[in-house]
Every structure is written in C-alpha cells, then in structure tokens.
Amino acid sequence: MAFRLRSASFENGGRIPVVYTCDGRDVSPPLSWENSPAGTKSFVLICDDPDAPVGTWVHWVIYNIPPSTKSLPEAVPTDKKLKDGSMQGKNDFGRIGYGGPCPPRGKPHRYFFKLYALDTMLKVDGGLRKKEILGLIKGHVLGEAELYGTYGRS
C-alpha cells in the first residue's frame, strides 16, 4: 500500500475550488493521508507553485505534524503553533500559514502539496521557510506523498 495524500475538495490534477484561493476565502483545503511509513515520528507539508513568473512560489509550510495525525481540516488557523503542536512556517507572501493560489491572469498554474513522513520531530520553532525545513529534513524522510491541483484566472 502506497503512502497517499488526498483532498475531499479536488482530485489529483483537478481544479482547486475558488474558496481555497485569493479569489475566495483563501483558506486551506482539507487534506488526508493513509499508509504512512512505519516509524513515522512527524510529518511536514509544503505547498508550492513551480509555474510562478518569479520561480517556485511557496504557499504553505507546516511541520511537526504529530505522527497520529491522518488529516488536516479545511481552514487550518494561520497561527505559528497549532493546538496539536504542529508548527507553521512563513510562505512567500510573507505570512505565517496558508496563502492560496493567486496567479496572474493567463495559463493555469499547478499547486503541489507534498507530504513528507519523517523519522524525527524537528526541534525548532514556528516561522521557518521552505528552504530551512528542506535542509533540516535531509536524511530523515521515510516517505513522500504528493497531490497537485490547478488554478487559473482569465
């Protein structure tokens, strides 16, 4: 059984609903996963857009998600530290938490949600950026699951 990431709101490769974008409520979509690798001590989730005109644009960084967690609800609060101990980093909008798709008009962009299962809990505070987290998880990734959606503005 493969480690798998899903959303009840859109299919892999499907269109992300407006509610999860800057044209809607700009809240995070519900996500769920299954078949986590044995020995998982925490999860990291990163959402980014590789099609942004300035290069890959980071929309969400959340880490130290407890190993017992199997989903994230819609509209995760944009706090540095969540009630379950998860920490949120800074996105490329300069804010903590989720910042939804907000591409320039034209061709739709792809938004990748990447979930990493780690063999450790990171000993860091909230507010870190994607690059910092990717450096910290090197050598600790037990498995990776991915989901992507598209969004465009005409």
N, CA, C and O atoms as a DFTB+ gen file, in Angstrom:
616 C
 N C O
     1  1       0.844      -1.192       0.000
     2  2       0.000       0.000       0.000
     3  2       0.886       1.252       0.000
     4  3       1.755       1.417       0.856
     5  1       0.650       2.108      -0.959
     6  2       1.458       3.318      -1.105
     7  2       0.998       4.428      -0.157
     8  3      -0.190       4.584       0.121
     9  1       1.965       5.181       0.320
    10  2       1.714       6.392       1.103
    11  2       1.000       7.352       0.163
    12  3       1.505       7.647      -0.920
    13  1      -0.167       7.841       0.564
    14  2      -1.017       8.594      -0.359
    15  2      -1.625       9.823       0.306
    16  3      -2.049       9.766       1.460
    17  1      -1.665      10.937      -0.427
    18  2      -2.242      12.206       0.022
    19  2      -3.431      12.523      -0.869
    20  3      -3.360      12.380      -2.090
    21  1      -4.535      12.957      -0.246
    22  2      -5.760      13.280      -0.988
    23  2      -6.433      14.529      -0.420
    24  3      -6.097      15.008       0.663
    25  1      -7.384      15.032      -1.183
    26  2      -8.266      16.095      -0.711
    27  2      -9.698      15.728      -1.086
    28  3      -9.954      15.225      -2.180
    29  1     -10.618      15.982      -0.176
    30  2     -12.037      15.760      -0.468
    31  2     -12.570      16.853      -1.391
    32  3     -13.681      16.735      -1.908
    33  1     -11.792      17.911      -1.604
    34  2     -12.259      19.061      -2.384
    35  2     -11.847      19.067      -3.848
    36  3     -12.478      19.736      -4.666
    37  1     -10.789      18.326      -4.189
    38  2     -10.374      18.255      -5.590
    39  2      -9.568      16.984      -5.821
    40  3      -8.900      16.478      -4.919
    41  1      -9.645      16.480      -7.045
    42  2      -8.916      15.275      -7.443
    43  2      -7.474      15.637      -7.779
    44  3      -7.176      16.791      -8.087
    45  1      -6.589      14.663      -7.721
    46  2      -5.217      14.886      -8.146
    47  2      -5.231      15.334      -9.610
    48  3      -5.780      14.654     -10.476
    49  1      -4.619      16.482      -9.864
    50  2      -4.596      17.048     -11.209
    51  2      -5.820      17.875     -11.547
    52  3      -5.891      18.456     -12.630
    53  1      -6.796      17.940     -10.633
    54  2      -8.033      18.690     -10.868
    55  2      -7.926      20.151     -10.472
    56  3      -6.905      20.600      -9.952
    57  1      -8.997      20.879     -10.727
    58  2      -9.033      22.311     -10.422
    59  2      -9.297      22.535      -8.935
    60  3     -10.210      21.944      -8.358
    61  1      -8.497      23.384      -8.333
    62  2      -8.684      23.755      -6.929
    63  2      -9.879      24.700      -6.852
    64  3      -9.917      25.694      -7.577
    65  1     -10.855      24.417      -5.991
    66  2     -12.022      25.295      -5.880
    67  2     -11.640      26.718      -5.442
    68  3     -10.698      26.912      -4.674
    69  1     -12.384      27.692      -5.940
    70  2     -12.132      29.118      -5.685
    71  2     -12.026      29.434      -4.199
    72  3     -11.233      30.294      -3.816
    73  1     -12.798      28.766      -3.355
    74  2     -12.794      29.062      -1.919
    75  2     -11.390      28.989      -1.311
    76  3     -11.116      29.663      -0.318
    77  1     -10.492      28.174      -1.897
    78  2      -9.146      27.982      -1.356
    79  2      -8.112      28.906      -1.995
    80  3      -6.909      28.705      -1.829
    81  1      -8.584      29.922      -2.727
    82  2      -7.705      30.846      -3.452
    83  2      -7.902      32.274      -2.962
    84  3      -8.775      32.550      -2.139
    85  1      -7.075      33.179      -3.485
    86  2      -7.210      34.599      -3.123
    87  2      -8.481      35.201      -3.704
    88  3      -8.876      36.298      -3.310
    89  1      -9.124      34.507      -4.629
    90  2     -10.389      34.978      -5.191
    91  2     -11.582      34.534      -4.346
    92  3     -12.715      34.949      -4.590
    93  1     -11.319      33.695      -3.359
    94  2     -12.364      33.188      -2.463
    95  2     -12.028      33.540      -1.024
    96  3     -11.635      34.667      -0.725
    97  1     -12.187      32.559      -0.132
    98  2     -11.926      32.782       1.300
    99  2     -10.450      32.643       1.654
   100  3     -10.045      32.990       2.763
   101  1      -9.640      32.138       0.720
   102  2      -8.200      31.976       0.926
   103  2      -7.884      31.131       2.164
   104  3      -7.005      31.467       2.958
   105  1      -8.623      30.026       2.307
   106  2      -8.392      29.092       3.415
   107  2      -7.821      27.796       2.855
   108  3      -8.011      27.476       1.682
   109  1      -7.121      27.060       3.704
   110  2      -6.507      25.806       3.255
   111  2      -7.566      24.743       2.976
   112  3      -8.598      24.692       3.645
   113  1      -7.299      23.894       1.979
   114  2      -8.234      22.812       1.671
   115  2      -8.079      21.658       2.661
   116  3      -7.027      21.513       3.284
   117  1      -9.119      20.840       2.810
   118  2      -8.983      19.655       3.657
   119  2      -8.063      18.648       2.965
   120  3      -8.156      18.435       1.756
   121  1      -7.187      18.044       3.737
   122  2      -6.257      17.046       3.216
   123  2      -6.281      15.827       4.114
   124  3      -6.492      15.947       5.321
   125  1      -6.070      14.665       3.544
   126  2      -5.984      13.442       4.346
   127  2      -4.950      12.526       3.721
   128  3      -4.660      12.618       2.528
   129  1      -4.392      11.634       4.546
   130  2      -3.396      10.702       4.043
   131  2      -3.544       9.351       4.694
   132  3      -4.163       9.198       5.747
   133  1      -2.948       8.365       4.026
   134  2      -3.032       6.985       4.501
   135  2      -1.737       6.252       4.175
   136  3      -0.937       6.688       3.347
   137  1      -1.562       5.126       4.853
   138  2      -0.408       4.249       4.649
   139  2       0.925       4.936       4.927
   140  3       1.871       4.816       4.149
   141  1       0.986       5.659       6.050
   142  2       2.236       6.296       6.464
   143  2       3.300       5.227       6.693
   144  3       2.985       4.134       7.162
   145  1       4.547       5.528       6.370
   146  2       5.615       4.556       6.586
   147  2       5.778       4.206       8.075
   148  3       5.550       5.042       8.949
   149  1       6.174       2.968       8.341
   150  2       6.447       2.543       9.714
   151  2       7.569       3.406      10.284
   152  3       8.522       3.742       9.582
   153  1       7.449       3.758      11.551
   154  2       8.477       4.553      12.208
   155  2       8.313       6.044      12.053
   156  3       9.187       6.802      12.476
   157  1       7.207       6.498      11.452
   158  2       6.983       7.933      11.273
   159  2       6.840       8.617      12.632
   160  3       6.035       8.205      13.468
   161  1       7.642       9.680      12.838
   162  2       7.597      10.440      14.097
   163  2       6.955      11.822      13.915
   164  3       6.543      12.452      14.889
   165  1       6.873      12.287      12.665
   166  2       6.205      13.556      12.357
   167  2       6.044      13.680      10.848
   168  3       6.629      12.926      10.070
   169  1       5.225      14.664      10.462
   170  2       5.010      14.963       9.045
   171  2       5.332      16.423       8.772
   172  3       5.224      17.277       9.652
   173  1       5.730      16.691       7.535
   174  2       5.936      18.043       7.020
   175  2       5.094      18.148       5.761
   176  3       5.089      17.232       4.938
   177  1       4.378      19.262       5.604
   178  2       3.619      19.511       4.382
   179  2       4.078      20.832       3.792
   180  3       4.158      21.845       4.487
   181  1       4.378      20.807       2.498
   182  2       4.770      22.019       1.777
   183  2       3.897      22.119       0.535
   184  3       3.716      21.142      -0.192
   185  1       3.360      23.311       0.299
   186  2       2.594      23.562      -0.922
   187  2       3.294      24.674      -1.683
   188  3       3.577      25.735      -1.127
   189  1       3.576      24.422      -2.974
   190  2       4.202      25.456      -3.781
   191  2       3.726      25.409      -5.227
   192  3       3.106      24.444      -5.676
   193  1       4.038      26.483      -5.932
   194  2       3.642      26.684      -7.329
   195  2       4.909      26.839      -8.167
   196  3       5.542      27.894      -8.131
   197  1       5.292      25.794      -8.929
   198  2       6.505      25.903      -9.743
   199  2       6.310      26.740     -11.013
   200  3       7.276      27.008     -11.728
   201  1       5.075      27.154     -11.297
   202  2       4.780      27.901     -12.518
   203  2       4.768      29.412     -12.327
   204  3       4.490      30.151     -13.271
   205  1       5.065      29.879     -11.121
   206  2       5.043      31.319     -10.846
   207  2       6.097      32.040     -11.698
   208  3       7.172      31.492     -11.942
   209  1       5.793      33.265     -12.152
   210  2       6.731      34.002     -13.019
   211  2       8.097      34.250     -12.379
   212  3       9.095      34.371     -13.090
   213  1       8.155      34.328     -11.047
   214  2       9.413      34.611     -10.350
   215  2      10.145      33.349      -9.923
   216  3      11.152      33.424      -9.219
   217  1       9.649      32.188     -10.344
   218  2      10.208      30.915      -9.895
   219  2       9.241      30.285      -8.912
   220  3       8.157      30.824      -8.689
   221  1       9.602      29.165      -8.322
   222  2       8.691      28.452      -7.420
   223  2       8.252      29.357      -6.270
   224  3       9.080      29.947      -5.575
   225  1       6.933      29.455      -6.084
   226  2       6.331      30.307      -5.057
   227  2       5.753      29.396      -3.975
   228  3       4.953      28.506      -4.264
   229  1       6.161      29.626      -2.739
   230  2       5.736      28.788      -1.614
   231  2       4.439      29.335      -1.012
   232  3       4.355      30.506      -0.644
   233  1       3.428      28.458      -0.921
   234  2       2.120      28.841      -0.406
   235  2       1.862      28.374       1.027
   236  3       1.032      28.955       1.727
   237  1       2.564      27.330       1.467
   238  2       2.281      26.794       2.804
   239  2       3.432      25.918       3.252
   240  3       3.951      25.105       2.487
   241  1       3.822      26.095       4.505
   242  2       4.826      25.251       5.147
   243  2       4.283      24.917       6.531
   244  3       4.061      25.813       7.346
   245  1       4.069      23.637       6.798
   246  2       3.600      23.202       8.112
   247  2       4.408      21.961       8.492
   248  3       4.568      21.041       7.691
   249  1       4.915      21.952       9.729
   250  2       5.816      20.881      10.137
   251  2       5.557      20.483      11.587
   252  3       4.795      21.129      12.306
   253  1       6.221      19.391      11.994
   254  2       5.989      18.797      13.323
   255  2       4.526      18.394      13.499
   256  3       3.978      18.460      14.600
   257  1       3.908      17.979      12.401
   258  2       2.561      17.417      12.471
   259  2       2.700      16.070      13.185
   260  3       3.482      15.229      12.740
   261  1       1.967      15.841      14.273
   262  2       2.119      14.605      15.041
   263  2       1.893      13.342      14.202
   264  3       1.097      13.354      13.264
   265  1       2.595      12.253      14.540
   266  2       2.505      11.031      13.754
   267  2       1.124      10.375      13.768
   268  3       0.799       9.600      12.868
   269  1       0.318      10.674      14.771
   270  2      -1.035      10.104      14.847
   271  2      -2.018      10.831      13.931
   272  3      -3.126      10.344      13.703
   273  1      -1.627      11.982      13.409
   274  2      -2.493      12.790      12.548
   275  2      -2.625      12.134      11.177
   276  3      -1.635      11.702      10.586
   277  1      -3.842      12.066      10.686
   278  2      -4.107      11.477       9.366
   279  2      -4.798      12.460       8.425
   280  3      -5.111      12.123       7.283
   281  1      -5.035      13.690       8.921
   282  2      -5.701      14.680       8.075
   283  2      -5.508      16.080       8.638
   284  3      -5.179      16.269       9.809
   285  1      -5.724      17.050       7.764
   286  2      -5.786      18.461       8.155
   287  2      -7.151      18.959       7.700
   288  3      -7.552      18.709       6.563
   289  1      -7.869      19.662       8.575
   290  2      -9.197      20.140       8.195
   291  2      -9.124      21.337       7.258
   292  3      -8.062      21.934       7.080
   293  1     -10.237      21.675       6.675
   294  2     -10.336      22.911       5.908
   295  2     -10.082      24.079       6.863
   296  3     -10.453      24.027       8.036
   297  1      -9.449      25.124       6.350
   298  2      -9.242      26.374       7.096
   299  2      -8.393      26.188       8.364
   300  3      -8.794      26.593       9.455
   301  1      -7.216      25.569       8.200
   302  2      -6.279      25.471       9.322
   303  2      -5.951      26.903       9.749
   304  3      -5.634      27.735       8.899
   305  1      -6.020      27.213      11.068
   306  2      -5.703      28.570      11.519
   307  2      -4.289      28.982      11.094
   308  3      -3.410      28.132      10.956
   309  1      -4.076      30.260      10.892
   310  2      -2.769      30.748      10.448
   311  2      -1.907      31.168      11.643
   312  3      -1.334      32.257      11.655
   313  1      -1.826      30.300      12.633
   314  2      -1.011      30.528      13.826
   315  2       0.335      29.846      13.650
   316  3       0.441      28.846      12.941
   317  1       1.376      30.392      14.301
   318  2       2.694      29.756      14.256
   319  2       2.666      28.366      14.866
   320  3       3.261      27.430      14.332
   321  1       1.967      28.238      15.993
   322  2       1.870      26.935      16.660
   323  2       0.400      26.577      16.803
   324  3      -0.393      27.360      17.324
   325  1       0.044      25.379      16.334
   326  2      -1.345      24.920      16.405
   327  2      -1.568      24.126      17.695
   328  3      -0.612      23.740      18.368
   329  1      -2.819      23.892      18.025
   330  2      -3.179      23.193      19.271
   331  2      -2.529      21.822      19.404
   332  3      -2.202      21.397      20.512
   333  1      -2.337      21.119      18.277
   334  2      -1.746      19.772      18.330
   335  2      -0.216      19.792      18.371
   336  3       0.415      18.736      18.394
   337  1       0.386      20.993      18.380
   338  2       1.841      21.114      18.414
   339  2       2.479      21.340      17.060
   340  3       3.670      21.642      16.977
   341  1       1.696      21.197      15.986
   342  2       2.224      21.474      14.643
   343  2       2.689      22.923      14.576
   344  3       2.125      23.802      15.228
   345  1       3.714      23.155      13.786
   346  2       4.264      24.498      13.589
   347  2       4.061      24.910      12.140
   348  3       4.151      24.087      11.229
   349  1       3.785      26.197      11.937
   350  2       3.652      26.692      10.575
   351  2       4.766      27.666      10.269
   352  3       5.190      28.459      11.109
   353  1       5.225      27.576       9.032
   354  2       6.286      28.447       8.576
   355  2       5.747      29.621       7.789
   356  3       4.540      29.828       7.665
   357  1       6.689      30.377       7.265
   358  2       6.362      31.577       6.507
   359  2       6.280      31.224       5.023
   360  3       7.149      30.541       4.482
   361  1       5.215      31.705       4.378
   362  2       5.057      31.492       2.939
   363  2       5.694      32.666       2.178
   364  3       6.201      33.608       2.787
   365  1       5.660      32.596       0.849
   366  2       6.282      33.652       0.059
   367  2       5.450      34.931      -0.029
   368  3       5.883      35.906      -0.644
   369  1       4.267      34.939       0.578
   370  2       3.503      36.178       0.734
   371  2       4.015      36.936       1.960
   372  3       3.601      38.066       2.218
   373  1       4.933      36.293       2.725
   374  2       5.483      36.904       3.932
   375  2       4.631      36.675       5.164
   376  3       4.825      37.331       6.187
   377  1       3.673      35.733       5.073
   378  2       2.759      35.459       6.193
   379  2       2.951      34.040       6.710
   380  3       3.469      33.167       6.013
   381  1       2.524      33.835       7.941
   382  2       2.526      32.502       8.542
   383  2       1.288      31.750       8.061
   384  3       0.208      32.332       7.955
   385  1       1.443      30.466       7.770
   386  2       0.313      29.626       7.399
   387  2       0.058      29.611       5.904
   388  3       0.921      29.945       5.092
   389  1      -1.154      29.213       5.577
   390  2      -1.566      29.018       4.183
   391  2      -1.867      30.335       3.489
   392  3      -2.497      31.226       4.058
   393  1      -1.409      30.442       2.257
   394  2      -1.768      31.526       1.349
   395  2      -2.152      30.865       0.038
   396  3      -1.312      30.225      -0.597
   397  1      -3.379      31.003      -0.373
   398  2      -3.895      30.253      -1.514
   399  2      -3.398      30.704      -2.863
   400  3      -2.745      31.740      -2.990
   401  1      -3.719      29.904      -3.884
   402  2      -3.364      30.252      -5.252
   403  2      -3.866      31.643      -5.616
   404  3      -4.997      32.018      -5.308
   405  1      -2.989      32.402      -6.286
   406  2      -3.324      33.771      -6.679
   407  2      -2.484      34.123      -7.909
   408  3      -1.752      35.113      -7.903
   409  1      -2.593      33.303      -8.970
   410  2      -1.726      33.510     -10.131
   411  2      -2.130      34.724     -10.953
   412  3      -3.266      35.193     -10.870
   413  1      -1.189      35.230     -11.749
   414  2      -1.577      36.296     -12.671
   415  2      -2.536      35.720     -13.720
   416  3      -2.605      34.504     -13.900
   417  1      -3.249      36.569     -14.387
   418  2      -4.184      36.109     -15.425
   419  2      -3.410      35.365     -16.509
   420  3      -2.264      35.690     -16.820
   421  1      -4.075      34.354     -17.075
   422  2      -3.429      33.592     -18.136
   423  2      -3.530      32.105     -17.878
   424  3      -4.515      31.621     -17.319
   425  1      -2.516      31.398     -18.284
   426  2      -2.490      29.945     -18.178
   427  2      -2.574      29.497     -16.716
   428  3      -1.916      30.077     -15.853
   429  1      -3.387      28.458     -16.433
   430  2      -3.472      27.951     -15.057
   431  2      -2.112      27.470     -14.534
   432  3      -1.277      26.976     -15.291
   433  1      -1.919      27.626     -13.249
   434  2      -0.700      27.165     -12.583
   435  2      -0.984      25.850     -11.865
   436  3      -2.135      25.513     -11.587
   437  1       0.090      25.113     -11.570
   438  2      -0.004      23.868     -10.794
   439  2       0.435      24.148      -9.357
   440  3       1.401      24.870      -9.112
   441  1      -0.293      23.564      -8.427
   442  2      -0.011      23.736      -6.997
   443  2       0.220      22.362      -6.404
   444  3      -0.690      21.534      -6.352
   445  1       1.451      22.124      -5.955
   446  2       1.834      20.820      -5.429
   447  2       1.803      20.824      -3.908
   448  3       2.426      21.668      -3.264
   449  1       1.075      19.875      -3.347
   450  2       1.045      19.634      -1.913
   451  2       1.923      18.403      -1.693
   452  3       1.586      17.312      -2.152
   453  1       3.040      18.570      -0.999
   454  2       3.981      17.469      -0.773
   455  2       4.022      17.161       0.713
   456  3       4.303      18.035       1.533
   457  1       3.740      15.918       1.050
   458  2       3.737      15.471       2.438
   459  2       4.933      14.553       2.654
   460  3       5.112      13.568       1.937
   461  1       5.738      14.882       3.639
   462  2       6.919      14.092       3.974
   463  2       6.693      13.417       5.327
   464  3       6.287      14.071       6.288
   465  1       6.954      12.122       5.402
   466  2       6.933      11.381       6.659
   467  2       8.381      11.326       7.152
   468  3       9.277      10.904       6.420
   469  1       8.602      11.756       8.398
   470  2       9.956      11.834       8.940
   471  2      10.174      10.842      10.073
   472  3       9.234      10.410      10.740
   473  1      11.431      10.496      10.270
   474  2      11.798       9.615      11.385
   475  2      12.168      10.410      12.638
   476  3      12.764       9.870      13.570
   477  1      11.810      11.698      12.654
   478  2      12.142      12.575      13.774
   479  2      11.094      13.667      13.915
   480  3      10.312      13.920      12.999
   481  1      11.091      14.306      15.074
   482  2      10.312      15.519      15.310
   483  2      11.349      16.641      15.297
   484  3      12.340      16.568      16.024
   485  1      11.142      17.659      14.496
   486  2      12.115      18.749      14.395
   487  2      12.108      19.580      15.676
   488  3      11.046      19.900      16.209
   489  1      13.282      19.923      16.161
   490  2      13.406      20.706      17.394
   491  2      13.608      22.173      17.022
   492  3      14.680      22.744      17.220
   493  1      12.541      22.764      16.477
   494  2      12.581      24.147      16.009
   495  2      11.246      24.829      16.327
   496  3      10.245      24.169      16.608
   497  1      11.255      26.147      16.277
   498  2      10.038      26.924      16.475
   499  2       9.326      27.146      15.147
   500  3       9.834      26.780      14.087
   501  1       8.149      27.747      15.221
   502  2       7.399      28.098      14.025
   503  2       8.054      29.255      13.294
   504  3       8.936      29.927      13.830
   505  1       7.611      29.481      12.061
   506  2       8.071      30.627      11.298
   507  2       9.184      30.363      10.307
   508  3       9.650      31.285       9.639
   509  1       9.629      29.087      10.199
   510  2      10.705      28.784       9.252
   511  2      10.170      28.765       7.816
   512  3       8.974      28.594       7.578
   513  1      11.081      28.944       6.886
   514  2      10.748      28.919       5.463
   515  2      11.033      27.548       4.866
   516  3      11.728      26.729       5.467
   517  1      10.488      27.308       3.677
   518  2      10.638      26.021       2.989
   519  2      12.098      25.586       2.904
   520  3      12.421      24.444       3.234
   521  1      12.973      26.472       2.471
   522  2      14.378      26.123       2.288
   523  2      14.989      25.619       3.595
   524  3      15.738      24.642       3.596
   525  1      14.672      26.281       4.700
   526  2      15.195      25.863       6.004
   527  2      14.676      24.480       6.386
   528  3      15.434      23.635       6.864
   529  1      13.390      24.257       6.174
   530  2      12.782      22.962       6.516
   531  2      13.376      21.848       5.655
   532  3      13.701      20.776       6.166
   533  1      13.520      22.094       4.353
   534  2      14.096      21.072       3.474
   535  2      15.514      20.711       3.908
   536  3      15.917      19.554       3.793
   537  1      16.273      21.685       4.404
   538  2      17.609      21.409       4.913
   539  2      17.565      20.552       6.162
   540  3      18.382      19.645       6.324
   541  1      16.619      20.831       7.048
   542  2      16.504      20.096       8.312
   543  2      16.026      18.657       8.141
   544  3      16.363      17.791       8.948
   545  1      15.238      18.397       7.086
   546  2      14.675      17.045       6.944
   547  2      15.574      16.103       6.143
   548  3      15.287      14.909       6.047
   549  1      16.652      16.625       5.572
   550  2      17.571      15.763       4.815
   551  2      18.021      14.603       5.688
   552  3      18.450      14.798       6.825
   553  1      17.921      13.400       5.149
   554  2      18.332      12.209       5.875
   555  2      17.287      11.675       6.838
   556  3      17.522      10.671       7.511
   557  1      16.127      12.337       6.914
   558  2      15.073      11.924       7.848
   559  2      13.764      11.535       7.158
   560  3      12.799      11.182       7.836
   561  1      13.711      11.592       5.823
   562  2      12.477      11.324       5.080
   563  2      12.287       9.816       4.897
   564  3      13.103       9.146       4.263
   565  1      11.194       9.300       5.464
   566  2      10.847       7.886       5.326
   567  2       9.977       7.637       4.101
   568  3       9.987       6.546       3.531
   569  1       9.226       8.659       3.703
   570  2       8.332       8.526       2.563
   571  2       7.786       9.879       2.166
   572  3       7.813      10.830       2.947
   573  1       7.287       9.957       0.932
   574  2       6.748      11.203       0.409
   575  2       5.480      10.905      -0.379
   576  3       5.431       9.953      -1.158
   577  1       4.460      11.725      -0.170
   578  2       3.207      11.619      -0.916
   579  2       2.918      12.985      -1.524
   580  3       3.276      14.017      -0.957
   581  1       2.267      12.982      -2.682
   582  2       2.055      14.246      -3.380
   583  2       0.658      14.297      -3.981
   584  3       0.108      13.291      -4.429
   585  1       0.107      15.503      -3.975
   586  2      -1.173      15.802      -4.590
   587  2      -0.997      17.146      -5.284
   588  3      -0.379      18.055      -4.730
   589  1      -1.537      17.277      -6.493
   590  2      -1.487      18.602      -7.087
   591  2      -2.828      18.970      -7.690
   592  3      -3.607      18.124      -8.130
   593  1      -3.059      20.276      -7.690
   594  2      -4.246      20.833      -8.285
   595  2      -3.856      22.004      -9.158
   596  3      -2.717      22.469      -9.106
   597  1      -4.783      22.482      -9.956
   598  2      -4.517      23.610     -10.837
   599  2      -5.477      24.758     -10.511
   600  3      -6.567      24.553      -9.979
   601  1      -5.037      25.957     -10.846
   602  2      -5.914      27.112     -10.708
   603  2      -5.418      28.187     -11.663
   604  3      -4.218      28.437     -11.775
   605  1      -6.354      28.811     -12.341
   606  2      -6.020      29.900     -13.262
   607  2      -7.076      30.977     -13.200
   608  3      -8.206      30.750     -12.767
   609  1      -6.682      32.148     -13.640
   610  2      -7.586      33.307     -13.683
   611  2      -7.596      33.826     -15.114
   612  3      -6.539      33.991     -15.724
   613  1      -8.786      34.085     -15.654
   614  2      -8.854      34.562     -17.047
   615  2      -8.986      36.066     -17.105
   616  3      -9.056      36.638     -18.193
